[in-house]
Amino acid sequence: MTSPPTLADVEAARDRIRSRIRRTPVLRAAPLRDPASSATLWLKLENLQITGSFKARGATNKLATLGADAVRRGLITASGGNHGLGVAYAGWLAGVPATIYLPRSTPPAKAHALEAWGARVIVEGAVWDDANRAALAMAGEAGLTYVHPFADPAVIAGQGTVGLEILDDLPEVDTVVAAIGGGGLISGVGVAIRGRRPATRVIGVEPVGAATLYESLRAGRLVELDQIRTAATSLAPRRGEPLNLALVGETVEAVVLVDDDEMRAAARWLWRELGVAAELSSAATVAALQTGRIPVRAGEQVCAVLCSAGTDGLD
């Protein structure tokens, strides 16, 4: 297994990428007509990040750690959309080609956004795992530099800068909640939070129809799902990786599940109450609080990461 990133790696990533990403705000969700829970809710607005999600953090940190030859060869990855946009942005910054493999489940709007950043888009397979196999094969054949969306230590360290910013703004935060796709965000946030403030609990949220890490943690080993049954396609690999499973096991208190209808209700709540356009996957954290899947005390300081922008939850 690749060596896991440390708090020092996350801190170094923050210094490395600060001029290339946005320091997104933490917003108190108040006043509210319809509170999401009895907790004092704060939202980390990564939906305002460049390219529309936290993924730009990991991709730009990876770019900054590559040698000149690796960058010149061009970048390649597979993505449900958001990581691809981060890699496309990294390629745009470096002035090199970026090739992004997408599964057929990716919304067309993501493909159009990738092309707007100058990326080459190739659609392959039904789900991310299929697209990823094709991307790895192309990387080998064409000599391109592959950027893993969630199991690369440099990518994880970049995502962990979300956790550092939350602690800067909310030094006494009790609970941080993050959605899980492959586990890059929750891994990085877990490393940052546990390293800086161990008293803060970190909770992950997955869709019922793509409970990859939830099932793997229960089994004590990586579990590959037979199929994906969620519209939140950016939270939907069939199988995780050992690095993320180990980091989540060490730094995350629990992983809870929400279904698509609950995520849609949370996305509509975010739009109705706060005027925030959060992607279906992004609303998972609020859904977990609204449904009581995450027990909280009255007045507990809770920060939910809104990982990406979008309107698919409002359809």
N, C-alpha and C positions, 0 to 999 in steps of 0.2 A: 504493500500500500504506500502511496505517496505520503511524504511527511506532512502532517497537518500544519496549518498556519497558526501562529501564536499571536498574543496581544501585540507584541512588538511588530509583527508583520502587518497587522491592521493599522497600527499607528504610522508605520512607514508608508503604507498605502495612502493614508490621508494626506501626508505631506506631498506625495508623488502626484496625486490627481487633483489637488484642490483647485488648480487653475483651469481644469478641463471639465469639471462637473459643476452643478449648482448645489449650494448648501441649502437644502430644502427646509421649509419652516415646520415647526411643530405647532399645531393649532389646537386650542382648547375647544372641544365640541360643546359650546354653550353660547347663549341660552338655547334651550331646546323645548319644543312643544311635546315631543315624544322621546324621552331619554332612552338610550340603548341599554342601559343597565344602571344599577345603583352606584357604580364606580364614577369617579371623576375621569372622564374620557378625554384623552389627547390623541391627535392624529398626526403621524409623521407623513407629510405629503410628498411621497416619492412619485406620485402621479404628476408632479410639477418638474420632475427631473428632465434633463435633456434626453431626447428620444421618447419621453413619456413613461420611463420606468427606471428603477434602481439599477438595471442591468448595465447602464453606461459606466457605473463605478467599477465593476469587475473587469469589463472589457478594456477600459482605459488603463487600469492598473496592470493588466496582463501586457498590454502594448508597451507600457513603460519598462517592463522587465525583460522584454525580448531584445536580442542582439540585432544589429543592423541588418545582417543577412536574412534572418528569420522574418523581419518586417518587409524587406524588399521582395521576398518571394510571394507575398500576398497572404491574406487571412481567409480561413474557411471555418464554417461551423454548421451545426444543425440546430434548429430552434423552432419553438412554437410561435415565434414572432418577436418577443421582447429582447431576448438575448441576441437574436440576429440583428436587431436595430442597434444594440450596443456595439456589436462587432462592426457593423456597417459604419457607425460613427467613428470608431477607432480607425478603420481604414481611411475614412474621409480625413481625419486628423493627420494621418501619416502620409496621405497621398498615394495609397496603394490599393489594389483591387481587393474587394471582399466578396466571397462567394457564400451564399446562405442557402442551405437546404431546408425546405419546409415540408412538413407532412400535409396531406390533403385537407386535414381538419383545420388548417390555419385560415382565419378570416382573410378574404381578399384585401381588405384595407391594410393589413400588415404587409402583404407583398408589395402593395403600391408605395407604402411608406419606405420600405427597404430600397426600392428602386429610386425613390427620391433622394436617398443618401448615396446613390451611385453604386449600389450593390448589384451583383448578379444573383438572380433568384432562380432556384431549381426546386420543383415540387416532386417529392419522392416518398412513397409509402403512405400508410394510413395514419400512423402516429409518429411521435418524435423518435422513438427507438429505431424505426425503419429509416427515417431520414438521416439519423446519425450514422448508421452503418454505411450508407451511401456517401456521406460526407467524409468519413474516415478513409474509405476506399479512394475517393478522389484526391484527398490530401496526399496519400501515398503515391498515387500515379503521377500527380502534377507537381509534387514537391511543395505544396502549400502548407502554411503554418496553421495547424488546427487549434482552435480555442474551445475548450470544453465549457459548456454552460454552467456546470455546477460542481464539478469534481476537480477543479484545478486550484491549487493553493493560492495562486496570485489572484484568481477571480474571486475566491472566497474572501480573501483579505480585503479586496476592494469593496465587496458587499458589506463587510463588517464595519465599514466607516459609517453606515447608517446607525449602528449601535452607539458609536462614539458620539455622534451628533445628538442622539436622543439623550444620552447622559449629560452632555454639555448643557442642554436646555432644561432637562428634568433630572437634576442630580439625585433626587429622592424618589424616583419612580419605583413603584412596587412591582409592576408587571409589564412586560413588553410582549406583544403578540405579533407574529409574522406568519404569512402564508408559506406553504411549502409546495414547490413543484418538484425539482430534483433535490433541493435542499441546500443550494448555495447561499441563499439569503439567510435562512435560519442558522446555518453553520457559522457564517461570519458574524452575525449578530450575537449568537451564543458565545463565541470566543471573546468578543468585545465586552459584552455585559458581564460575563462570569469573571473575566480578567480584571475589570475595573470595579464592579460592584456585585459581588457574589450574592448579596441579600436580595437582589432583584431576580424574580423568576422570569424565565423565558418560556413562552408557550407557542407551539406550532399548530397550524390549522391546515388540514387537507380536505379535498372533496371526498365524499362517500364513494364516488365512482372512480377515484384514483388514489386509493389509500396506501400508496407504495411504502412510505416510511412507517406509517402506523402499523401495517401488517409486518413489516420487517422487524420493528422493535418488539412486537408481541412474540415473534418467532425466534428472536435472538440471532437472526441471520438475514441476509438479503432475500427478499421474496420477489419474484416476478409475477405480476398480475396477468391473468389470462387475457383480459381486455380492459379498455378504458370506457367508462360510462359517465362522462361529464362534459358539459358544454364549456367548462373552464379549461380550455386546451393548453393554456400556459402553465397549468398545474398538473400535467398529465403524462409523465413518463411511466412505462410499465415496470421499469426496474431502476433502482437507485444505484449508488456506488459505495464501496466500502468506506471511503474517506468520509463521506457525509453521514453515513450510518454511525460511524464511530464518534464523530463530533456531536451529532444530535444526542446520542446516548450519554455523552459526558456533560453537555451544557444545557440541555433543554429539559424542563421539568416534565412536560407532557405534550402529546400531540392529540388533538381532538378533531372530530369530523363534522362537516356540515354538508348539506345537500344543495343541489343547484337552485331549488326554489328558495331556500334560506339565503343563499348568496344574492339572488335576484332581489329579494325583499330588502336586504341590507344595501344593495346598490341604489335602490329606489329611495330608501331612507336617507342615504348620504346626499342624493340629489335634492330631495324634498326639504330636508332640514338645513343643509349646509351649502347647497349649490355646487357640490363636488361630483365631478364625473369620474367615477371609479370603474375600471374594468371588472367584469364578473369575478375573476380570480382575486382582484384587489379587495373586493368587498368581503372576502372570506373571514377576515379578522373581525370585522364588525358583526358579521353573522354569528360567529362563535360567542360573542358577548351578548347579543340580543336573545339568543336561544338558551342562554344559561349554561352552555357547554363548558365555559370557563367560570368556575365559582369565584365571585369577588365579594369583598366587604363593602359596605356603604362608605363612600368617600375614598376608597382605595384609588391610588394614582395609577391609571392604566394607560399605556401608549400603544395604540394599534397602528401598525405600518400599513399605509395604503400604497401598495407596491407599484401600481401602474394605472395609467389613464385609459379611459375607454367608455363606450356607451352600450356595449353588448348586454350589460345587466339591466338596461332600461327598456329593452325590446319586449 
